[in-house]
Amino acid sequence: MKLRIFRLLAVAAVVFCGLAGAQARAQNAYITNAGANNVSVIDTATNTVTATIAVGSFPVGVAVSPDGSTVYVANLGSNTVSVIAAATNRVTATIAVGSVPEGVAVTPDGGTVYVANRDSNSVSVIAAATNTVTATIAVGENPFGVAVSPDGSTVYVANGGGDNTVSVIAAATNKVTATIAVGESPFGVAVTPDGSTVYVANFAANSVSVIAAATNTVTATIAVGTLPIGVAVSPDGSTVYVANQAAATVSVIAAATNTVTATISVGGGPNGVAVTPDGSTVYVTNQFDNTVSVIAAASNTVTATIAVGTEPLAFGLFIGPAPKFAGTPGFSNCHGVSVSALSIQFGGDLSAAAKALGFPSVQALQNAIKTFCRG
């Protein structure tokens, strides 16, 4: 499909989207390699490692800010969080937190970062604007995973120690408002896009607890593979993916029925799991064979295996948001100017433009231009 299907502006004095800038906005997966003390950056459009970033000792948890500009990495061995600028793949700050940090999550507005400190039985609250710890919240025993509700009002912390609970924190007050009993040794935690449901992977119970957010009660328990760790929800909330470490599988759960509809074999010791923003692809880190498995969501099949660093964990939301097309929001000529810019750079080939900009399809690029230009 060619760009001439759009109304192009006659001239092109100003190009709003440089190729280098577009590549910097590519949709990336950030893989913490615990045994190598670094992060592998995977371009999800090509499934290639484009950079390796040195961070602290034994990095485990990772989270990408909602605008994709910043990556936060919890370094278990050095009791710190590394702050990475996504545009440059450089560490811009190192923040001291509690003892043995594992899980990390960012609020939807990007303003606050929560870090679960396993051996401190606490959560560190970081102000993103200043990279400083502004509060420390006592939670249950040995907190591992942490997730924030889509509206930013609530933080869920999976306490993997003997109390087998999830702490519910009110973000406005940094107070624990509820404690929910779940399965044995809860690790990963994820919230649905509408905020209605929380899923918790219970490592020692080989199960997933389903929590109704409105009542903070467990409404279902789903049997999965052996030693589940990471859990992720598809962008439309219909599907839940669980990485089962000892089984070397991913359980696929239909959210509507709370049943496992597929079991996918992946690499050795799957740990972290994340879904691309368009829901088409699932990435799973395999701790024992130093790879990442790439799963096509439509077919539940592994389509690629990517070599990364030693002991990849990527415990958390390690994939950045969908790239946004640069333009002039709010102006009536935004669409035409944006398309003219692409025409100059990619010779009128919209397929090439979509691929270079990191969009999964031509239609996705077209939709992004229309959405962005509406302001």
N, C-alpha and C positions, 0 to 999 in steps of 0.2 A: 504494500500500500504506500502510495506516495503522498508527500506533503501537499501536492497541488489540489487535493480534495478540500483543503481549507482555503479561505480567502487570504492570500499572502499580501503583506504590505509591499509596496513597490520598491522600497528602498531598505537598506540595512546599514545604517550608519553606526548603530549601537547594537552590540550583541549582549544579551542579558544573561546568557548561560554559557560560560567557557567550559570546554571539555575537561580541563583539569579540575575545575570546581565541581563539575558533575561527578567525576570519579571520586572526589573526596566525600560526596554525599551518598555514595553507594551504600546499599544495605549490607551491613557487615554482621558477622557473628564473632563474638569475642570469647575465646576459649582459654580458661586459666589452666596452665600446665603446672600442677603442684610440685612435681619432681624436678622441674626445670627452672622454677622461679620466674616464669614469663607468661605472656599472653600471646596466643596465635590469633591473628586477624584473618578471618575468612570472608572473601567476597562471595555472597550467596548467589550472585548472578553467574559466576564462573566456577564456584566451588574450589577456589584456589586460595592458598595462604599468601596474603599480600604483604604482611609485616609480622614481626615478632618484637614484643615490647618487654623489656626487663622490668619486673616489679619487685615486691617484697618476698619474704621467705614463705614458701608453701602456700601459694594463692589458691583459694577455694571458691569463695562466693564471688559473683559478678552481677552487675546490673547496669543497664544503659539508660541514660536519662531520656525522658519522653521526646525531646527534640533531637536526640541522636548526637548531641555535641559532646557529651561527657560519659566516660565509663568509670564505674567505681569497682574496685577489686579488694576483697577482704583477704588479707595475708595472715593465715592462721599462725605461721611460725614466727612472725615479727610483731604481732599485735598491732597491726596498722591497716589503714585503707589507702591504696594508691589511687590517685585521681588522674585519669588519662584524658587528654584532649583528643577527641576522635579525628579532628581535621589534620593533626600532625603526628598522631600515634606517639605522643610523648607524655611522660608523667609530669604533671604540673604541680602536684602537691602530694605530701604523705602525711596522713592524719593518724595520730596515736589514739587507739580506742581501748576496749577492754581486753581481757585475756582470752586468747584463742577465738578470734572472730571467724565466723563461718558464713552465715547468710547475710545478704545485703539487698535492700530494695529502695527505690526512689519514688517519691510522691508524684502524682500525675502532673502537677505544675512544675516539677523539677526543683522545687525549693528546699526539700528536706530529704535526707538519706538516713535510713535506719539500718543498724548493724547488730546482728545477734552475736553476743560474746559468750561462747559455750562455757568456758570455765569461770566466768564472772557471774553467770546467771543473770545477765543484764542485756539491755539494748542501748547502744549509744545512738544519740540523735545528733545528726550533723546538719548545720546550716550550709547549704550548697554555695551560697553567695560568698561566704567567708572561709569555707572549709574548716570550721571549728566545731567542736562538740559543745552543744548548748544544753544538753540534759543527758542523764543516765537513768534508765528505768529498770527497776528490779522486776524480773519475770520468773518463770518456773525453772526447774533444774535442767541445765545443759541445753539451752536454746540453740537450734540449728537453723531451720528455715524461717524466712520472714517475707510477708507479702502485704501490700497496701491495697485497700479497696479503691475502685475506679474513681470515686469522688474524693479520695484523699482523707476521709474522715476517720478511718479505722485501720489499725495495723494488727495483723495476725502473726503470732510467733509460735512455732512448733517447738515444744520443750521435750527433747529426746531422752531426758534422764528418767529417773524412777517414777516421777509423778505422771508421766504420759498425758500431757495436757497441751492445750493451745491457749495462750494468753491473748486476750483481746484488749488492745490499747486504744483509747480515745486520743486521736492526734492533737486535738485542740488543747488538751490538758496534760498530755503525757502520763496519764493514769491508766492502770489496768482496771477495766470495768467488768470483765467477766473472765472466768477460767473454765474451759470446756474439756471434759475427759474424752480422750480418743483412744486409739489402739496403742499397742506397746511400741515404744521408741519412735515417735513421730519425727520425721526428718523434713521432707519437702512440703511446701504449702503453696496453693495457688487459688486465686479468686476469679470467678467468672466475670466477663466484661460488663455485665449489668449489676454486679455486686451482690447478687442474691445468694450465691452459693460459694462455699469454701471447700476445697479438696485437700486432704492431708494424707501423705504417704506414710504408713506405719511400718517402719523398717523391720522390726522383729515379729510383727504380726502378719506379714505378707498380705496387707490389706490397705484399702483407702477409706478413710472416714469422710462422709459427706455431711457438711454442716450448713444448716439454714441460717444465713446471716441475720435475718430479722429476729430470730429467737435465740441464737447461739446454742442450738441443740443439734445433736447428731441425728440425722434422719435416715441414714443408710450406711451400711458397711459392705464394701465390695472386695471380694477376694481377687488378688492379682498374683504376679509372679513372686519368686523368692527374693527377699531383701529389697523391697522398693525404696528408692531414694528420691529422685527428682520427679516432679509432677508439673504438667503444663496444660493450659486450656486453650483450645482453638479460638481465634478472634470472634467467631460467631457464637461461641459458648456451647456448641453442640457436641464437642468431642474433648475427651480428657486423655492425655498421654502420660504413662507412668513408666519410668526406667527401673527395671528390676535387676539389680546388680549381680546377684548370684545366678540368676537364671539366664543372663545374657539376652534378655528380651525386653520389648516394650509392649505393655498392655494398652489396648485401645478401648476406651470406655465410651459408650453412648450416654450422654448426660440425661437424655429424656427418660431412659429406662434404668440407668445405673447398672448396666450389664456390660461385660467385656465382649466386644464384637470381633476382636482380632488380637492375635499375639504375633509380634514381629521379631524374628531373630536378628540381633545386631552383633556388635563386637563384644570383646570380653570386658566385663565389669562396667556396664552402662551406669552412668551416674546422673549427669545433667541432661535436661531435655527442654527444648524451646521450639516454638512454632513461628514461621515467618508471618508478617502482618497480613498477608493476603490469604493465609491459611492453607497454602498449597503444599508446603514443605515442612518437615519436622527434622530437627537436628538433634543428634544424641551423642554425647561424649562417652567414649569407651576407655575407662581408666586403665585397664589391664593390657590393652594392645596399642595404646597411644594413637587412637584414631577417632574420627567423628563419622558416624553413619548418617547418611542423608536419605530420608524417607519421603516418598511421594504420598501425600495424604489421600489422594483419590483412589490409589490402588493398595495402599499399605505395604509397599514393597521398597526395599533398599535400592536406590538408584546410583549411589556413589559412596565411596569410602575415602576419607581425606586423612592423610597422615599429618599429625600435629606434634606437639612436644610430649615430654615424659609425664605420665599420669594426668591426663586431661580430666578435669572435674566439671568446671563451668556450672556451678550450683546456683541457679537463679535465672533471671530473664536476660539471657546473654545475646539476644539478637536485637539490633537496633530497629527503629521504626522505619516505615516505608519512606523512601526519599521523596522530597517535594520539589517540584519544578520551580526554578527561579523565574520571576517575571515582574510585572508591575501591578500589584494587587489593587483593585478598586478602580482601575482605569478601563474605559471601554475598548481601548486598542490593545489591552494586555494579551489577549489570545492571538491576535495577528502578529504582534511583535515577537511573542514567544515562538510562534511557529516559524517566523522568518529567521530567527536566530538558529533554530534547528536546521532549517533549510540550508543555511550557509555552511554549517559545520558538518552536516552529514549527507550533503549532496541530494537532498530531497528524499532520502530513504528513512522513513519513520521507524521501520524495524531496527535498523542500525542504531538510531537514536535511542529507542527504548532499551536496547541491550546495553549500550554504553552508559546510560544513566541509571542502570540498575533496576528498571521496571520489568516485571515478569511478562508483560505482553504489550502490544501496541495499544490495546484498549485501555490498559492501566495508565499508560502515559497520556493518552487523550483525556481520560477522566481527571488525571492530576492537573493538567493544564486548565481544563474548564473549572475545576473546583478552586484552584489557586487564584485564577483570574477573576473569579466572582468576589474575592476578598474575604 
